């Protein structure tokens, strides 16, 4: 997590760094959302935005999961202005 008064460095784990680079609150939100994507789907960041097939084919299994995925999609927007 970054604070506003820290110097700018470029460190982070591949797949969790947003397009604009690390060091801002929106970058932290992006990284957290990628971690939530990985935890929710079981897929690595490289598979984003794929979801498990059963989420799409089984209404009962996928309803809430797809709603959560919509939140993750917005939080992982490539343009930081479009994130939460």
C-alpha positions in Angstrom: 0.0 0.0 0.0 1.3 3.4 -1.0 1.2 6.7 0.8 1.2 10.0 -0.9 4.6 11.1 0.4 6.7 8.1 -0.6 9.2 8.3 -3.4 8.3 6.6 -6.7 9.8 3.1 -7.2 8.8 0.4 -9.7 8.5 -2.8 -7.8 5.8 -5.4 -7.7 4.7 -8.8 -8.9 4.2 -9.4 -12.5 0.5 -9.6 -13.3 -0.5 -7.4 -10.3 1.0 -4.2 -11.6 -1.5 -1.9 -13.4 -0.7 -0.4 -16.8 0.2 3.0 -15.3 2.7 1.4 -12.8 2.7 1.1 -9.0 2.7 3.8 -6.4 -0.8 5.1 -6.1 -4.1 4.1 -4.4 -5.7 3.1 -7.7 -2.7 0.9 -8.4 -3.1 -0.8 -5.0 -6.8 -1.3 -5.8 -5.9 -2.9 -9.1 -3.4 -5.3 -7.4 -5.9 -6.2 -4.7 -8.5 -6.9 -7.3 -6.2 -9.2 -9.3 -5.6 -11.1 -6.0 -9.4 -11.4 -5.5 -9.7 -12.6 -9.1 -7.2 -15.3 -8.5 -8.8 -16.3 -5.2 -12.3 -16.4 -6.6 -11.6 -18.2 -9.9 -8.5 -20.2 -9.0 -6.9 -18.9 -12.2 -3.6 -17.1 -12.4 -3.5 -13.3 -13.3 -2.5 -14.2 -16.9 -6.0 -15.7 -17.5 -7.8 -12.5 -16.5 -10.7 -11.9 -17.3 -11.6 -15.6 -18.0 -14.1 -17.3 -15.6 -14.8 -20.9 -14.9 -17.2 -22.4 -17.4 -19.7 -23.4 -14.8 -20.2 -19.8 -13.8 -21.7 -19.2 -17.3 -23.5 -22.5 -17.8 -25.0 -23.0 -14.3 -27.3 -20.2 -13.3 -27.4 -21.3 -9.6 -23.6 -21.7 -9.3 -22.6 -18.7 -11.3 -25.1 -15.9 -10.4 -23.3 -14.5 -7.4 -19.9 -15.3 -8.7 -20.6 -13.4 -11.9 -21.8 -10.4 -9.9 -18.6 -10.5 -7.9 -16.6 -10.8 -11.2 -18.3 -7.6 -12.5 -16.9 -5.7 -9.4 -13.4 -7.2 -10.1 -13.6 -6.2 -13.7 -14.3 -2.6 -12.8 -11.5 -2.5 -10.2 -9.1 -3.9 -12.8 -9.9 -1.5 -15.6 -6.9 -0.6 -17.7 -7.6 3.1 -17.4 -7.3 4.1 -13.8 -10.0 6.8 -14.2 -12.5 4.1 -14.9 -11.8 2.1 -11.6 -13.6 2.6 -8.4 
